[in-house]
Amino acid sequence: MFFEFGIKDIIDIVLVALMLFYIYRLMKESRSLNVFMGILMFVVFWLVVSRVLEMKLLGSILDKLVSVGVIGLIILFQEDIRKFLYNLGAHQRMQALRRLFSNNDKGLSEEQVKQTIMPIVMSCMSMSKKKVGALIVIQRATPLDDIVATGERIDAAISQQLIENIFFKNSPLHDGAMVVARQRIRAAGCILPVSHNLDIPKELGLRHRAALGITHESDCIAIVVSEETGGISVAIRSEFQLRLSAEKLESILTRELA
């Protein structure tokens, strides 16, 4: 049997190949590759039994398992699906499209950026020298109202003294995260989702896992000052930048917020 093979078929094959490659890479990064390969083998077995060998009894049982299994897969891979959809929506072209239809998603001016980040940079350097632990989350396009609701609302201007007082070791709010939004400190002592990524280095503590966890779910910037080493880290788009100097921290924040 001969069939026409045109440019549309080539595009179809390329798109399917790219989709399978992306799913493979996503499963490999999340350490779910063995589960994915097991599911793939089950699907191949189901197709052979139902379509090739036409075993009606076994095929009907497998059909039922497949129909119910879709719901199970959504539950099993909910974190990976969320990450995939977030990465899709966080793509630069999608961000540009969102800004086109939104009047609120505008970048800060140079003066506003400076007023926002300089107290944060100075306080982080001061706490780093004193080895005072801190976790600061800077909201961007994605609202963090649910995170703010878990802490104590402050709604104050950003200042170095206030940040250092919040994370002072005897302060009742020093264990949680501080949320900065719309150029103000909105809340402190907030609870963040913790990342269970096994690739995080063991020397990084709970603050780092919480910083990575919140960047899994939003486009925020999370700054961590380690209580053990005094090192400054930044988590953006589920990735860490470790051991930052004041100049590097300022450069990153300026680039991301401008």
C-alpha positions in Angstrom: 0.0 0.0 0.0 1.3 3.4 -1.0 0.3 6.7 0.7 1.1 10.3 0.1 3.8 11.7 2.4 3.8 15.5 2.4 5.2 18.4 4.4 2.4 18.1 6.9 3.4 14.5 7.8 7.0 15.6 8.3 5.9 18.4 10.7 3.7 15.9 12.5 6.6 13.4 13.0 8.9 16.2 14.2 6.4 17.5 16.7 5.7 14.1 18.1 9.5 13.5 18.4 10.0 16.8 20.2 7.2 16.0 22.5 8.6 12.6 23.4 12.1 14.1 23.9 10.8 16.8 26.2 8.8 14.3 28.2 11.9 12.0 28.4 14.1 14.9 29.6 11.5 16.0 32.1 11.1 12.5 33.6 14.9 12.2 33.7 15.3 15.4 35.6 12.6 14.5 38.1 14.0 11.0 38.6 10.8 9.5 37.3 12.3 7.9 34.2 11.9 4.3 35.4 8.2 4.9 36.1 7.8 6.5 32.6 9.6 3.6 30.9 7.4 1.1 32.8 4.2 3.0 31.7 5.6 3.0 28.1 6.1 -0.7 28.2 2.6 -1.3 29.5 1.1 0.9 26.7 3.1 -1.1 24.1 1.8 -4.4 25.7 -1.7 -3.1 25.7 -1.6 -2.1 22.0 -0.1 -5.5 21.0 -2.8 -7.4 23.0 -5.7 -5.3 21.9 -4.9 -4.3 18.3 -2.4 -6.9 17.0 -3.4 -10.2 18.7 -7.0 -9.1 19.3 -7.3 -10.9 22.6 -10.8 -9.7 23.7 -10.9 -10.8 27.3 -7.4 -9.6 28.3 -7.8 -6.6 26.0 -11.0 -5.5 27.7 -9.3 -5.8 31.2 -6.4 -3.7 30.0 -8.8 -1.1 28.4 -10.4 -0.6 31.8 -7.0 -0.3 33.5 -5.9 2.3 30.9 -9.1 4.4 31.3 -8.7 4.5 35.0 -4.9 4.8 34.8 -5.1 8.2 33.2 -6.4 9.7 36.5 -3.7 7.8 38.4 -1.0 9.2 36.1 -2.3 12.8 36.7 -2.0 12.2 40.5 1.3 10.4 40.2 2.9 13.1 38.0 1.1 16.1 39.3 4.4 17.9 40.2 5.9 17.2 36.8 2.7 18.3 35.0 2.7 21.5 37.0 6.3 22.1 36.2 5.7 21.5 32.5 2.8 23.9 32.4 4.6 26.5 34.4 7.7 26.3 32.1 5.4 26.6 29.1 3.7 29.7 30.6 7.0 31.2 31.7 8.4 31.2 28.2 9.6 34.6 27.0 7.0 34.8 24.2 4.2 33.8 26.6 5.4 36.5 29.0 5.3 39.1 26.2 1.8 38.0 25.3 0.7 38.3 28.9 2.1 41.8 29.2 0.3 42.7 26.0 -3.1 42.0 27.7 -2.2 43.1 31.2 -1.8 46.7 32.4 -0.3 45.7 35.7 2.6 43.6 34.5 5.0 46.4 33.9 8.7 46.5 34.8 9.9 48.9 37.5 11.8 52.0 36.6 15.5 52.3 37.3 14.8 54.4 40.4 12.1 52.1 41.7 14.4 49.1 41.2 17.2 50.8 43.2 14.9 51.8 46.0 13.7 48.2 46.2 16.9 46.2 46.0 19.5 48.3 47.7 18.1 47.8 51.3 17.7 44.1 50.5 21.3 43.8 49.3 22.7 45.8 52.2 20.7 43.8 54.8 21.8 40.5 53.2 25.4 41.5 53.3 25.1 42.5 56.9 23.3 39.3 57.9 25.8 37.3 55.9 28.7 38.7 58.0 26.8 37.9 61.2 25.7 34.5 60.0 22.0 35.4 60.5 19.7 33.2 58.5 17.2 34.8 56.2 14.7 34.0 53.5 13.3 36.9 51.4 10.8 36.3 48.6 10.2 39.1 46.0 6.9 38.9 44.1 6.8 39.5 40.4 3.9 38.8 38.0 2.4 35.8 40.0 0.5 37.0 43.1 1.6 35.5 46.4 -1.5 36.3 48.5 -1.8 32.7 49.7 1.8 32.8 51.0 1.2 36.2 52.6 -1.8 34.9 54.4 0.3 32.3 56.2 2.4 34.9 58.0 2.1 38.2 59.9 1.1 41.1 57.7 3.4 44.1 57.9 2.8 46.4 54.9 5.8 48.6 55.5 8.4 50.4 53.5 11.5 48.4 52.6 14.4 49.3 54.9 17.6 47.6 55.9 16.9 48.1 59.7 13.5 46.5 59.4 14.7 43.5 57.5 17.5 42.8 59.9 15.1 43.2 62.9 12.7 40.7 61.3 15.4 38.1 60.9 17.2 38.8 64.3 17.7 35.4 66.0 15.4 36.3 68.9 12.6 37.6 66.7 9.4 35.5 66.6 9.3 35.9 62.8 12.9 35.0 62.0 12.1 31.4 61.0 9.7 32.1 58.3 10.0 33.9 54.9 9.5 37.6 54.3 7.5 38.6 51.3 8.2 41.8 49.3 5.6 42.9 46.8 4.9 46.2 45.0 7.9 47.8 46.6 6.8 47.1 50.2 7.3 44.4 52.8 3.9 42.7 52.9 4.4 40.0 55.5 7.0 38.1 57.5 7.0 34.6 59.1 5.4 33.1 56.0 5.3 29.4 55.3 6.6 28.3 51.9 6.2 25.0 50.1 9.3 22.8 50.4 10.9 21.3 47.4 11.6 17.5 47.5 14.1 17.6 44.7 16.7 15.0 45.4 19.3 16.9 43.4 19.6 19.7 45.9 23.1 19.4 47.6 22.9 18.0 51.1 24.7 21.0 52.6 21.8 23.2 51.7 19.2 23.4 54.5 15.4 23.8 54.8 15.5 27.5 53.8 17.1 26.6 50.5 14.5 23.9 49.9 11.7 26.4 50.7 13.2 28.9 48.3 13.4 26.4 45.6 9.8 25.2 46.4 8.2 28.6 45.9 10.1 29.2 42.6 8.6 25.9 41.4 5.1 27.4 41.8 5.6 31.1 40.8 8.0 33.5 39.0 9.2 35.1 42.2 12.8 35.6 43.3 13.9 33.9 46.6 17.0 35.1 48.4 18.6 32.9 51.1 21.2 33.8 53.7 22.6 30.7 55.2 22.8 30.6 59.0 25.6 28.0 59.0 28.0 29.5 56.4 26.7 33.1 55.8 26.5 32.4 52.1 24.0 34.2 50.0 22.0 32.3 47.4 19.2 33.2 44.9 16.6 30.9 43.5 14.9 31.9 40.2 12.9 29.6 37.9 13.7 26.5 40.0 17.4 27.1 39.8 20.0 28.2 42.4 22.8 30.6 42.1 25.1 30.1 45.1 27.8 32.0 47.0 26.9 35.4 45.6 28.8 38.7 46.3 27.0 42.0 46.9 27.7 43.1 43.4 26.5 39.8 41.9 23.3 39.9 44.0 22.6 43.5 43.0 23.2 42.7 39.3 20.8 39.7 39.4 18.0 41.6 41.1 18.4 44.6 38.8 18.2 42.4 35.7 15.2 40.4 36.9 13.2 43.3 38.3 13.9 46.0 35.7 
